[in-house]
């Protein structure tokens, strides 16, 4: 199941309208220093995608990825004024498999793997 909260739908719609973007928003597997995570990207729907519509925004995810993740939830949280930033979160009910990190080293130095 792909779930997009009302707040996330509103914020995505606002972003797409302000930037005159007509494409769908894809939930995608992202690789980083902490290993794989789910993120958002602009893309067109494919025949192999699951689709959720929220506030006129089409959010898509590949069916195979959705099966691996179980239920996926796209949400938006406002900053609390304590230095916390606003932003989207994409969470899966089944933890993503760890591949040992995406860099082979720490990113705290500003460069991955070196």
VENKALIN-V788358 format. One line per field, one symbol per residue. ss: DSSP state (H for helix, E for strand, C for the rest). phi: phi as a letter, one per 30 degrees, with the letter a starting at -180 (. if undefined). A space follows every 10 residues. Layout:
BEGIN
ss: ???
phi: ???
END
This chain:
BEGIN
ss: CEEECHHHHH HHHHHHHHCC CCCEEEEEEE EECCEEEEEE EEECCCCCEE EEEECCEEEE EEHHHHHHHC CEEEEEECCC CCCCCCEEEE EECCCCCCCC CCCCCCCCCC CCCC
phi: .cccdedddd dddeddddch ccddccdbdc caddjdbcbc bdacdcdccd bbcbhicccb adedddddci dbbcbbbddc icjdcdldbb bcdcedddci jcbiadcddj bdib
END
